[in-house]
Amino acid sequence: MDQLGQMEHTEITLDQMGQKLPKSVWSNIVKAGKCIDELAITFRNSFVRKIGDGTTTSFWIDLWLGNDILKNGFNLLAHLDSDPGVTVGSRIHHNWSEWVGNSDWVRNPSGRAVGELQELNELLMRSNTTLDLQKRDSWGWSLSNNDFFKTKILSDLIDSKVLHSNSSTLCISRNNLVAKKVEVFVWRAKKGRLSVLLELDKRGVDLHSVRCQSCGNDLECIRHALLSCEKVWEVWKRLFDWWGVTLPSNVNLNELLEGNLGQFGSDLGKNLWQGMIWVSVYFIWKNRNEKIFKNKSWNIPVALVEYLEFP
């Protein structure tokens, strides 16, 4: 993906591409793009065409000029074009310092279409785009300084929006004492986005049982997996005793993850307490997964002792 700028253009629109993929796969891709856009990251419009000779970029339906495809901004003109899929190189050429259009209308523009044509010509002039007959068109990614797509850049952008303390999507505050993967896990837990057995069953996944794999006494919901399972509860009792904090019998998961159950005089003390809670719940989930997928025995107390250095 880092070489996105060198990819060949196939002149397939997003709608056409969606028709070539299984509906569920394409729906998930589109949904993911929408979710990223909702974080105020212009992801779906961040992949743009870089014009070379203009022979593999659609004039109307590819994003190559401005912040939207020209078909959306100049809809009347696009419908008057005799070839809706015409390329940039076929429709325009650069003559000295002025754009010259190679128009092929089904009928001459009139009315509002004349105004669109004038706006389009002005936009082309301002863009100062130069065709290079020795260079093929390529892809660029506008969210990167070098036009190459990198998952780390996108991941950092998403993290900054999801975990930022002023974000409207806030579920947790930041805690620099724990790893980012722990912060993300806690965010997912508070949003109810963990693949516990009960949730998988609701989504139609065929499971042998939806009972907790650790205790076998109850259905595995998120609260049970991270808090109320009898084996997990014993871990929390030990942790709270270690810190000299009383563990309420009716505590809820969000209250636990907020780290408001302990009284500490300094910000550092509060962050340490919250960090201990987050790391613990992360290891509880990790141990649960190892038991289910690797058939390992319950060893969360040992893992936490090693990580948190219990006396």
VEXLUM-843578 format. One record per residue: residue number from 1; x, y, z of N, C-alpha, C, O in turn. Coordinates in steps of 0.2 Angstrom, whole numbers, plus 5000, padded with zeros to 4 digits. Example, Ala and Ser with C-alpha at 12.3 -4.5 7.8 and 13.67 -1.06 7.14 Angstrom:
residues 2
 dokol n.c1 n.c2 n.c3 ca.c1 ca.c2 ca.c3 c.c1 c.c2 c.c3 o.c1 o.c2 o.c3
     1 5066 4972 5039  5062  4978  5039 5066 4984 5039 5071 4983 5042
     2 5064 4989 5035  5068  4995  5036 5064 5000 5039 5067 5006 5040
END
This chain:
residues 311
 dokol n.c1 n.c2 n.c3 ca.c1 ca.c2 ca.c3 c.c1 c.c2 c.c3 o.c1 o.c2 o.c3
     1 5004 4994 5000  5000  5000  5000 5004 5006 5000 5002 5012 4998
     2 5010 5006 5002  5015  5012  5003 5016 5014 4996 5018 5020 4995
     3 5016 5010 4991  5017  5012  4984 5011 5013 4980 5010 5013 4974
     4 5006 5016 4984  4999  5018  4981 5000 5023 4975 4997 5023 4970
     5 5005 5027 4975  5006  5032  4970 5009 5029 4964 5008 5033 4959
     6 5011 5023 4964  5013  5020  4958 5008 5015 4955 5009 5012 4950
     7 5002 5015 4958  4997  5010  4955 4994 5012 4948 4993 5018 4947
     8 4993 5007 4944  4989  5008  4938 4982 5010 4939 4979 5007 4943
     9 4980 5014 4935  4973  5016  4935 4969 5012 4931 4970 5011 4925
    10 4963 5009 4933  4959  5004  4929 4952 5007 4927 4949 5004 4924
    11 4951 5014 4928  4945  5017  4926 4939 5013 4929 4934 5013 4925
    12 4939 5011 4935  4933  5008  4938 4931 5012 4944 4935 5014 4948
    13 4925 5014 4943  4922  5019  4949 4921 5015 4955 4921 5009 4955
    14 4920 5018 4961  4919  5015  4967 4912 5011 4966 4912 5005 4969
    15 4907 5013 4963  4901  5009  4962 4902 5003 4958 4900 4998 4960
    16 4906 5004 4953  4908  4998  4949 4912 4993 4953 4911 4987 4952
    17 4917 4995 4957  4921  4991  4961 4916 4987 4966 4917 4981 4967
    18 4912 4991 4969  4907  4987  4973 4903 4982 4970 4902 4977 4974
    19 4901 4982 4964  4898  4977  4961 4902 4971 4959 4899 4966 4958
    20 4908 4972 4959  4913  4966  4958 4915 4962 4964 4918 4957 4964
    21 4913 4965 4970  4915  4962  4977 4908 4959 4980 4903 4962 4979
    22 4909 4954 4984  4903  4952  4988 4900 4957 4992 4904 4961 4994
    23 4893 4958 4992  4890  4964  4995 4892 4965 5002 4893 4971 5004
    24 4893 4959 5006  4895  4960  5013 4902 4963 5014 4903 4968 5018
    25 4906 4961 5009  4913  4964  5010 4913 4971 5008 4916 4975 5011
    26 4910 4973 5002  4910  4980  5000 4907 4984 5005 4909 4990 5007
    27 4901 4982 5008  4897  4986  5013 4902 4987 5019 4901 4993 5022
    28 4906 4982 5021  4910  4983  5027 4916 4988 5025 4917 4992 5030
    29 4918 4988 5019  4923  4993  5017 4920 5000 5017 4923 5005 5020
    30 4914 5001 5014  4911  5007  5014 4909 5010 5021 4910 5016 5023
    31 4907 5005 5025  4905  5007  5032 4911 5009 5036 4911 5014 5040
    32 4917 5006 5035  4923  5008  5038 4925 5015 5036 4927 5019 5040
    33 4925 5016 5029  4926  5023  5027 4922 5028 5030 4924 5034 5031
    34 4915 5027 5030  4911  5032  5033 4912 5033 5041 4912 5039 5043
    35 4914 5028 5044  4916  5029  5051 4922 5033 5052 4922 5037 5057
    36 4927 5032 5048  4933  5036  5048 4931 5044 5047 4933 5048 5050
    37 4927 5045 5042  4925  5051  5040 4921 5055 5045 4922 5061 5046
    38 4917 5051 5049  4913  5054  5055 4918 5056 5060 4915 5060 5065
    39 4924 5054 5060  4929  5057  5065 4932 5063 5063 4937 5066 5066
    40 4929 5066 5058  4932  5073  5055 4939 5071 5051 4943 5076 5051
    41 4940 5065 5049  4945  5064  5044 4943 5062 5037 4939 5058 5036
    42 4945 5067 5033  4942  5066  5026 4945 5060 5022 4949 5061 5018
    43 4944 5054 5024  4947  5048  5022 4945 5046 5015 4949 5045 5011
    44 4938 5046 5014  4936  5043  5007 4937 5048 5002 4938 5045 4996
    45 4939 5054 5003  4941  5059  4998 4948 5060 4998 4950 5065 4995
    46 4952 5056 5001  4959  5057  5002 4963 5054 4997 4969 5056 4996
    47 4960 5049 4993  4964  5046  4987 4963 5050 4981 4957 5050 4978
    48 4968 5053 4978  4967  5058  4972 4971 5055 4967 4976 5052 4968
    49 4969 5057 4961  4973  5056  4955 4978 5061 4954 4977 5067 4954
    50 4984 5059 4952  4990  5064  4951 4991 5064 4943 4992 5058 4940
    51 4989 5069 4940  4989  5069  4932 4996 5069 4929 5000 5073 4931
    52 4997 5065 4925  5003  5065  4920 5001 5066 4913 5001 5072 4912
    53 5000 5061 4909  4998  5062  4902 4990 5063 4902 4987 5064 4897
    54 4987 5061 4907  4979  5062  4907 4976 5056 4904 4970 5057 4903
    55 4979 5051 4902  4976  5046  4898 4972 5041 4902 4968 5037 4899
    56 4973 5040 4908  4970  5035  4912 4966 5038 4918 4964 5034 4923
    57 4964 5044 4918  4960  5048  4923 4954 5050 4920 4954 5054 4915
    58 4948 5048 4923  4942  5050  4920 4941 5058 4922 4942 5060 4928
    59 4939 5062 4917  4938  5069  4918 4932 5070 4923 4933 5075 4927
    60 4927 5067 4922  4921  5068  4926 4920 5064 4933 4918 5067 4938
    61 4923 5058 4933  4921  5054  4939 4927 5052 4943 4926 5048 4948
    62 4933 5054 4941  4939  5053  4946 4940 5060 4950 4939 5065 4947
    63 4943 5059 4956  4945  5065  4960 4952 5067 4958 4957 5064 4960
    64 4952 5072 4954  4959  5074  4952 4960 5082 4952 4965 5084 4952
    65 4954 5085 4953  4954  5093  4953 4950 5095 4959 4944 5094 4959
    66 4952 5099 4964  4948  5101  4969 4947 5096 4974 4950 5091 4975
    67 4941 5097 4978  4940  5092  4984 4934 5088 4982 4932 5084 4986
    68 4931 5088 4976  4926  5083  4974 4927 5082 4966 4930 5085 4963
    69 4923 5076 4964  4924  5075  4957 4920 5080 4953 4915 5083 4956
    70 4922 5081 4947  4919  5087  4943 4912 5085 4941 4908 5090 4941
    71 4910 5079 4941  4903  5077  4940 4898 5080 4945 4892 5082 4943
    72 4900 5080 4951  4896  5083  4956 4896 5090 4956 4890 5093 4957
    73 4901 5094 4955  4901  5101  4954 4898 5104 4948 4896 5110 4948
    74 4899 5100 4943  4896  5103  4936 4892 5097 4933 4893 5095 4927
    75 4886 5096 4936  4882  5090  4934 4879 5091 4927 4878 5087 4924
    76 4877 5097 4926  4874  5099  4920 4878 5098 4914 4877 5095 4909
    77 4884 5100 4915  4889  5099  4909 4891 5091 4908 4892 5089 4903
    78 4892 5088 4914  4893  5081  4914 4888 5077 4910 4890 5072 4906
    79 4882 5079 4911  4876  5075  4907 4876 5077 4900 4873 5074 4895
    80 4879 5083 4898  4879  5085  4891 4885 5082 4887 4885 5082 4881
    81 4890 5079 4891  4896  5077  4887 4894 5070 4884 4890 5066 4887
    82 4896 5069 4878  4894  5064  4874 4898 5057 4876 4895 5052 4875
    83 4903 5058 4880  4907  5052  4883 4908 5053 4890 4912 5057 4892
    84 4903 5051 4895  4903  5052  4902 4910 5049 4905 4912 5052 4910
    85 4913 5044 4902  4919  5042  4905 4926 5044 4901 4931 5041 4902
    86 4925 5050 4898  4931  5053  4894 4937 5054 4899 4935 5056 4905
    87 4943 5053 4897  4949  5055  4901 4950 5062 4900 4948 5066 4896
    88 4955 5064 4905  4957  5071  4906 4961 5073 4899 4960 5078 4896
    89 4965 5068 4897  4970  5069  4891 4966 5070 4885 4968 5073 4880
    90 4960 5067 4885  4956  5067  4879 4951 5073 4878 4949 5076 4873
    91 4950 5076 4884  4945  5082  4884 4949 5088 4884 4946 5093 4882
    92 4955 5089 4887  4958  5095  4887 4965 5094 4886 4968 5089 4886
    93 4969 5100 4883  4976  5100  4882 4978 5107 4884 4974 5111 4884
    94 4985 5107 4885  4988  5113  4888 4991 5117 4882 4996 5114 4880
    95 4988 5122 4880  4991  5126  4874 4994 5132 4877 4991 5137 4878
    96 5001 5132 4877  5005  5138  4880 5003 5139 4887 5004 5134 4891
    97 5000 5144 4889  4998  5145  4896 4990 5145 4897 4988 5147 4902
    98 4987 5143 4892  4979  5143  4893 4977 5136 4892 4979 5132 4888
    99 4971 5135 4895  4968  5128  4894 4963 5129 4888 4960 5134 4887
   100 4963 5124 4884  4959  5124  4878 4955 5117 4878 4958 5112 4879
   101 4948 5118 4879  4944  5112  4879 4943 5109 4873 4941 5112 4868
   102 4943 5102 4873  4941  5098  4867 4934 5096 4868 4933 5090 4870
   103 4929 5100 4868  4922  5098  4870 4919 5094 4864 4920 5095 4858
   104 4914 5090 4867  4910  5086  4862 4904 5085 4866 4902 5080 4869
   105 4899 5090 4865  4893  5090  4868 4888 5087 4864 4888 5087 4858
   106 4883 5084 4867  4877  5081  4864 4873 5087 4861 4869 5086 4856
   107 4873 5092 4864  4870  5099  4862 4874 5104 4865 4877 5103 4871
   108 4874 5110 4862  4878  5116  4865 4875 5118 4872 4869 5118 4873
   109 4879 5119 4877  4877  5121  4883 4873 5128 4883 4874 5132 4879
   110 4867 5128 4887  4863  5134  4887 4861 5135 4894 4861 5130 4898
   111 4858 5140 4896  4855  5142  4902 4861 5141 4908 4866 5144 4907
   112 4859 5137 4913  4864  5137  4919 4870 5133 4917 4875 5134 4920
   113 4870 5129 4912  4875  5125  4909 4881 5130 4907 4887 5128 4907
   114 4879 5135 4904  4884  5140  4902 4888 5143 4908 4894 5144 4907
   115 4884 5144 4913  4888  5147  4919 4892 5141 4922 4898 5143 4924
   116 4890 5135 4922  4895  5130  4924 4901 5129 4920 4906 5128 4922
   117 4900 5130 4913  4906  5130  4909 4911 5135 4910 4917 5134 4910
   118 4908 5141 4912  4913  5147  4913 4916 5145 4920 4922 5147 4920
   119 4913 5143 4925  4916  5141  4931 4921 5136 4930 4927 5136 4933
   120 4920 5131 4926  4924  5125  4925 4931 5128 4922 4936 5126 4924
   121 4930 5132 4917  4936  5135  4913 4940 5139 4918 4946 5139 4918
   122 4937 5143 4923  4941  5147  4928 4944 5142 4933 4950 5143 4934
   123 4941 5137 4935  4944  5132  4939 4950 5129 4936 4955 5128 4939
   124 4950 5127 4930  4955  5124  4926 4961 5129 4925 4967 5127 4926
   125 4960 5135 4924  4965  5140  4923 4968 5141 4930 4975 5141 4930
   126 4965 5141 4936  4968  5142  4942 4972 5136 4944 4977 5137 4948
   127 4970 5130 4942  4973  5124  4945 4981 5124 4942 4985 5121 4945
   128 4982 5127 4937  4989  5127  4934 4991 5120 4933 4997 5119 4933
   129 4987 5115 4931  4989  5108  4930 4992 5108 4923 4990 5111 4918
   130 4998 5105 4923  5002  5104  4917 5002 5096 4915 5004 5092 4919
   131 5000 5095 4909  5000  5088  4906 5007 5086 4905 5011 5090 4902
   132 5009 5080 4907  5016  5078  4905 5016 5071 4901 5014 5066 4904
   133 5017 5072 4894  5016  5066  4890 5021 5061 4891 5020 5055 4889
   134 5026 5062 4895  5031  5057  4897 5030 5053 4903 5034 5049 4905
   135 5024 5055 4906  5023  5052  4913 5016 5050 4913 5011 5053 4911
   136 5015 5044 4916  5008  5041  4917 5005 5044 4923 5008 5046 4928
   137 4998 5044 4923  4994  5046  4929 4995 5041 4935 4997 5035 4933
   138 4995 5044 4941  4996  5039  4947 4991 5041 4952 4987 5046 4951
   139 4992 5038 4958  4987  5039  4963 4991 5043 4969 4998 5042 4969
   140 4988 5047 4972  4991  5050  4978 4987 5050 4984 4981 5049 4983
   141 4989 5051 4990  4985  5051  4996 4986 5058 4999 4992 5059 5002
   142 4981 5062 5000  4982  5069  5002 4983 5069 5009 4985 5075 5012
   143 4982 5064 5013  4984  5064  5021 4991 5063 5022 4993 5063 5028
   144 4995 5062 5017  5002  5060  5018 5006 5066 5015 5004 5068 5009
   145 5012 5068 5017  5016  5073  5014 5019 5071 5008 5021 5075 5004
   146 5020 5064 5007  5024  5062  5001 5019 5058 4996 5021 5054 4992
   147 5012 5058 4997  5007  5055  4993 5006 5048 4994 5002 5045 4991
   148 5011 5045 4998  5010  5038  4999 5006 5036 5005 5006 5039 5010
   149 5001 5031 5004  4997  5029  5010 5001 5025 5015 5004 5020 5013
   150 5000 5026 5021  5004  5022  5026 4999 5021 5032 4995 5026 5034
   151 4998 5015 5034  4993  5013  5039 4995 5017 5046 4990 5018 5049
   152 5001 5018 5047  5003  5021  5053 5000 5028 5054 4998 5030 5059
   153 5001 5032 5048  4998  5039  5048 4991 5039 5049 4988 5043 5053
   154 4987 5034 5046  4980  5034  5047 4978 5032 5054 4974 5034 5057
   155 4982 5027 5057  4981  5024  5063 4982 5030 5069 4978 5031 5073
   156 4987 5034 5068  4988  5040  5072 4983 5045 5072 4981 5048 5077
   157 4980 5046 5066  4975  5051  5065 4969 5049 5068 4965 5052 5072
   158 4967 5042 5068  4961  5039  5071 4962 5040 5079 4957 5042 5082
   159 4968 5038 5081  4969  5038  5088 4968 5045 5091 4965 5046 5096
   160 4971 5050 5087  4971  5057  5090 4963 5059 5090 4962 5063 5095
   161 4959 5057 5086  4952  5059  5086 4948 5055 5091 4944 5058 5095
   162 4949 5048 5092  4945  5044  5096 4947 5045 5103 4943 5045 5108
   163 4954 5046 5105  4956  5046  5112 4957 5053 5114 4959 5054 5120
   164 4957 5058 5110  4958  5065  5112 4953 5067 5117 4947 5066 5117
   165 4955 5071 5122  4951  5073  5128 4946 5077 5126 4941 5078 5129
   166 4946 5081 5120  4941  5086  5118 4937 5083 5113 4932 5087 5110
   167 4937 5077 5111  4934  5074  5106 4926 5072 5108 4925 5071 5113
   168 4922 5073 5103  4915  5072  5104 4913 5065 5105 4908 5063 5107
   169 4918 5060 5103  4917  5053  5103 4921 5051 5109 4922 5044 5110
   170 4922 5055 5114  4926  5053  5120 4922 5048 5124 4917 5048 5126
   171 4926 5042 5126  4924  5038  5131 4928 5037 5137 4926 5036 5142
   172 4935 5039 5135  4939  5038  5141 4944 5044 5140 4945 5047 5135
   173 4947 5046 5145  4953  5051  5145 4959 5047 5143 4960 5041 5144
   174 4964 5051 5142  4971  5048  5140 4974 5047 5147 4974 5050 5152
   175 4979 5041 5146  4983  5040  5152 4990 5038 5149 4990 5032 5146
   176 4994 5042 5150  5001  5041  5147 5005 5036 5150 5011 5034 5148
   177 5003 5033 5156  5006  5028  5159 5005 5021 5156 5009 5016 5158
   178 5000 5020 5152  4999  5014  5149 5000 5014 5141 5000 5019 5138
   179 5001 5008 5138  5002  5008  5131 4996 5010 5127 4990 5009 5130
   180 4997 5012 5121  4991  5014  5117 4986 5009 5116 4980 5010 5116
   181 4989 5002 5115  4984  4997  5114 4980 4996 5120 4974 4993 5119
   182 4982 4997 5126  4978  4996  5132 4972 5002 5132 4967 5000 5133
   183 4974 5008 5130  4969  5013  5129 4964 5012 5124 4958 5012 5126
   184 4966 5009 5119  4961  5007  5113 4956 5002 5116 4950 5002 5115
   185 4959 4997 5119  4955  4991  5122 4950 4994 5127 4944 4992 5127
   186 4952 4998 5131  4947  5001  5136 4942 5005 5133 4936 5004 5135
   187 4944 5009 5128  4939  5012  5124 4934 5007 5120 4928 5009 5121
   188 4936 5002 5118  4932  4997  5115 4927 4994 5120 4921 4992 5119
   189 4930 4992 5126  4926  4989  5131 4920 4994 5133 4915 4992 5134
   190 4922 5000 5134  4916  5005  5136 4911 5006 5130 4905 5008 5132
   191 4913 5005 5124  4909  5006  5119 4905 4999 5117 4900 4999 5113
   192 4906 4994 5121  4903  4988  5120 4905 4984 5114 4901 4981 5110
   193 4911 4985 5112  4914  4982  5105 4919 4977 5106 4924 4977 5103
   194 4917 4972 5111  4921  4966  5112 4918 4960 5110 4911 4960 5110
   195 4921 4955 5107  4918  4949  5104 4917 4944 5109 4919 4939 5108
   196 4913 4946 5114  4911  4941  5119 4906 4936 5116 4903 4937 5111
   197 4905 4930 5119  4901  4925  5116 4894 4927 5115 4891 4925 5110
   198 4891 4930 5119  4884  4932  5119 4883 4937 5113 4878 4936 5109
   199 4888 4942 5112  4887  4946  5106 4888 4943 5099 4885 4944 5095
   200 4893 4938 5099  4894  4934  5093 4887 4930 5091 4886 4929 5086
   201 4884 4927 5097  4878  4923  5096 4873 4928 5093 4869 4926 5088
   202 4872 4934 5095  4867  4939  5092 4868 4940 5085 4864 4942 5081
   203 4875 4940 5083  4876  4941  5076 4876 4935 5071 4878 4935 5066
   204 4873 4930 5074  4872  4924  5070 4878 4919 5070 4878 4914 5065
   205 4883 4920 5074  4889  4915  5074 4887 4909 5077 4884 4909 5083
   206 4888 4903 5074  4886  4897  5077 4891 4895 5082 4897 4893 5080
   207 4889 4895 5088  4894  4893  5094 4891 4887 5098 4885 4886 5098
   208 4896 4883 5100  4894  4877  5104 4890 4879 5111 4885 4876 5113
   209 4892 4885 5114  4889  4887  5120 4891 4895 5121 4896 4897 5118
   210 4887 4898 5124  4888  4905  5125 4889 4906 5133 4890 4912 5135
   211 4891 4901 5136  4892  4902  5143 4900 4903 5144 4904 4902 5140
   212 4901 4907 5150  4908  4909  5151 4913 4903 5151 4911 4898 5154
   213 4918 4903 5147  4923  4897  5147 4927 4897 5153 4931 4892 5154
   214 4927 4902 5158  4931  4901  5164 4928 4898 5169 4930 4894 5173
   215 4921 4901 5171  4918  4898  5176 4912 4893 5174 4910 4889 5178
   216 4909 4894 5168  4904  4890  5166 4897 4892 5169 4892 4888 5169
   217 4897 4897 5173  4891  4898  5178 4886 4903 5174 4880 4904 5177
   218 4888 4907 5170  4883  4912  5167 4885 4913 5160 4890 4911 5157
   219 4880 4917 5156  4882  4919  5149 4887 4924 5149 4888 4928 5153
   220 4891 4924 5144  4897  4928  5143 4895 4935 5140 4896 4935 5134
   221 4893 4940 5144  4893  4946  5141 4899 4950 5143 4904 4947 5146
   222 4900 4956 5141  4906  4960  5142 4907 4961 5150 4912 4960 5152
   223 4902 4963 5153  4902  4964  5161 4904 4957 5164 4909 4958 5168
   224 4902 4952 5162  4904  4946  5165 4911 4944 5164 4915 4942 5168
   225 4913 4945 5157  4920  4943  5155 4925 4947 5159 4931 4945 5160
   226 4923 4953 5160  4929  4958  5163 4928 4959 5170 4932 4962 5173
   227 4922 4958 5173  4921  4960  5180 4918 4954 5185 4920 4953 5190
   228 4912 4952 5183  4908  4948  5187 4909 4940 5187 4907 4937 5192
   229 4913 4938 5182  4915  4931  5183 4918 4929 5189 4922 4933 5191
   230 4917 4924 5193  4919  4922  5199 4927 4922 5199 4930 4925 5204
   231 4930 4920 5194  4937  4920  5194 4940 4927 5193 4945 4929 5196
   232 4937 4931 5189  4939  4938  5188 4938 4942 5194 4942 4946 5196
   233 4932 4941 5197  4931  4944  5203 4936 4943 5209 4938 4948 5212
   234 4939 4937 5209  4944  4936  5214 4950 4940 5212 4954 4943 5217
   235 4952 4941 5206  4957  4945  5204 4956 4953 5206 4961 4956 5209
   236 4950 4955 5205  4949  4962  5207 4949 4963 5214 4952 4968 5217
   237 4947 4958 5218  4947  4959  5225 4954 4959 5228 4956 4963 5232
   238 4959 4955 5225  4966  4955  5226 4969 4962 5225 4973 4965 5229
   239 4967 4964 5219  4970  4971  5217 4968 4976 5221 4972 4981 5223
   240 4961 4977 5223  4959  4982  5227 4962 4981 5234 4963 4986 5238
   241 4962 4975 5237  4966  4974  5243 4973 4977 5243 4975 4980 5248
   242 4976 4975 5238  4983  4978  5238 4984 4985 5238 4989 4988 5241
   243 4979 4989 5235  4979  4996  5236 4975 4999 5242 4975 5005 5243
   244 4973 4994 5246  4969  4997  5252 4963 5000 5250 4961 5005 5253
   245 4959 4998 5245  4953  5001  5242 4947 4996 5243 4948 4990 5241
   246 4942 4998 5245  4936  4994  5246 4933 4993 5239 4931 4998 5236
   247 4931 4986 5237  4928  4985  5231 4921 4984 5232 4919 4979 5236
   248 4916 4989 5230  4909  4988  5231 4906 4982 5227 4909 4980 5222
   249 4902 4979 5231  4899  4972  5228 4895 4974 5222 4894 4969 5218
   250 4892 4980 5221  4888  4982  5216 4891 4986 5210 4887 4990 5207
   251 4897 4986 5210  4901  4991  5205 4899 4989 5198 4899 4983 5197
   252 4898 4994 5194  4897  4992  5187 4904 4993 5183 4909 4996 5185
   253 4904 4991 5177  4910  4991  5173 4913 4998 5171 4919 4999 5172
   254 4908 5002 5169  4910  5009  5167 4913 5013 5173 4918 5016 5173
   255 4910 5012 5179  4913  5015  5185 4920 5012 5187 4924 5016 5189
   256 4921 5006 5186  4927  5003  5187 4933 5006 5182 4938 5008 5184
   257 4931 5006 5176  4936  5009  5171 4937 5016 5171 4942 5018 5169
   258 4932 5020 5174  4934  5027  5175 4939 5028 5180 4942 5033 5180
   259 4940 5023 5185  4945  5024  5190 4943 5028 5195 4947 5031 5199
   260 4936 5029 5197  4934  5033  5202 4933 5030 5209 4930 5033 5213
   261 4934 5024 5209  4933  5020  5215 4938 5021 5221 4937 5019 5227
   262 4944 5024 5219  4949  5025  5224 4950 5033 5225 4948 5037 5221
   263 4952 5035 5231  4953  5042  5233 4960 5043 5234 4964 5040 5238
   264 4963 5047 5229  4970  5048  5229 4972 5056 5229 4968 5059 5225
   265 4976 5058 5233  4977  5065  5234 4981 5069 5228 4980 5075 5227
   266 4984 5065 5224  4988  5068  5219 4986 5066 5212 4983 5060 5211
   267 4987 5069 5207  4986  5067  5200 4990 5061 5198 4987 5057 5194
   268 4996 5061 5200  5000  5055  5199 4997 5049 5202 4996 5043 5199
   269 4994 5049 5208  4991  5044  5211 4985 5041 5208 4984 5035 5207
   270 4981 5046 5205  4975  5044  5201 4977 5041 5195 4973 5036 5193
   271 4982 5043 5192  4984  5040  5185 4987 5033 5186 4986 5029 5182
   272 4990 5032 5192  4993  5026  5193 4987 5021 5195 4988 5015 5192
   273 4982 5023 5198  4977  5019  5200 4973 5017 5194 4971 5011 5193
   274 4971 5022 5190  4968  5021  5183 4972 5016 5179 4969 5012 5176
   275 4978 5018 5178  4983  5014  5174 4983 5006 5176 4983 5002 5172
   276 4983 5005 5183  4983  4998  5186 4976 4995 5184 4976 4989 5182
   277 4970 4998 5184  4964  4996  5182 4964 4994 5175 4962 4988 5173
   278 4966 4998 5171  4966  4997  5163 4971 4991 5161 4969 4987 5157
   279 4977 4991 5164  4981  4986  5162 4978 4979 5165 4979 4974 5161
   280 4975 4979 5171  4972  4973  5173 4967 4970 5169 4966 4964 5167
   281 4962 4975 5167  4957  4973  5163 4959 4970 5156 4956 4966 5153
   282 4964 4973 5153  4967  4971  5147 4970 4964 5148 4969 4960 5143
   283 4974 4962 5153  4976  4956  5154 4971 4951 5156 4971 4945 5154
   284 4965 4953 5159  4960  4948  5160 4957 4946 5153 4956 4940 5152
   285 4956 4951 5149  4954  4949  5142 4959 4945 5138 4957 4940 5135
   286 4965 4947 5139  4970  4943  5135 4970 4936 5138 4971 4931 5134
   287 4969 4935 5144  4969  4928  5147 4963 4924 5145 4964 4918 5143
   288 4958 4928 5144  4951  4924  5142 4952 4922 5135 4950 4916 5133
   289 4955 4926 5130  4957  4924  5123 4961 4918 5123 4960 4913 5119
   290 4966 4918 5127  4971  4912  5127 4968 4906 5129 4970 4900 5127
   291 4963 4906 5134  4960  4900  5136 4955 4898 5131 4955 4891 5130
   292 4952 4902 5127  4947  4900  5122 4951 4897 5116 4949 4892 5113
   293 4956 4901 5113  4959  4900  5107 4965 4895 5108 4967 4892 5103
   294 4968 4895 5113  4974  4891  5114 4974 4886 5120 4978 4882 5121
   295 4968 4886 5123  4966  4881  5128 4971 4881 5134 4973 4876 5137
   296 4973 4887 5135  4978  4888  5141 4973 4888 5147 4968 4890 5147
   297 4977 4887 5153  4973  4887  5159 4973 4894 5162 4976 4899 5159
   298 4968 4895 5167  4967  4902  5170 4974 4904 5174 4975 4901 5179
   299 4977 4909 5171  4983  4911  5175 4984 4918 5175 4990 4921 5176
   300 4978 4922 5175  4979  4929  5176 4982 4932 5182 4986 4937 5181
   301 4981 4929 5188  4985  4931  5194 4992 4931 5193 4996 4936 5195
   302 4995 4926 5190  5002  4925  5188 5004 4931 5184 5010 4934 5185
   303 5001 4932 5178  5002  4937  5173 5003 4944 5177 5007 4948 5175
   304 4998 4945 5181  4997  4952  5184 5003 4953 5189 5006 4958 5190
   305 5004 4948 5193  5010  4948  5198 5016 4950 5194 5020 4954 5196
   306 5017 4947 5188  5024  4948  5185 5024 4955 5182 5029 4958 5182
   307 5018 4957 5179  5018  4964  5176 5017 4970 5181 5021 4975 5180
   308 5013 4969 5186  5013  4974  5191 5017 4974 5197 5018 4978 5201
   309 5021 4968 5197  5026  4967  5202 5023 4967 5209 5025 4971 5214
   310 5018 4963 5210  5015  4962  5217 5020 4960 5222 5025 4956 5220
   311 5020 4963 5228  5025  4961  5234 5023 4953 5236 5026 4951 5240
END
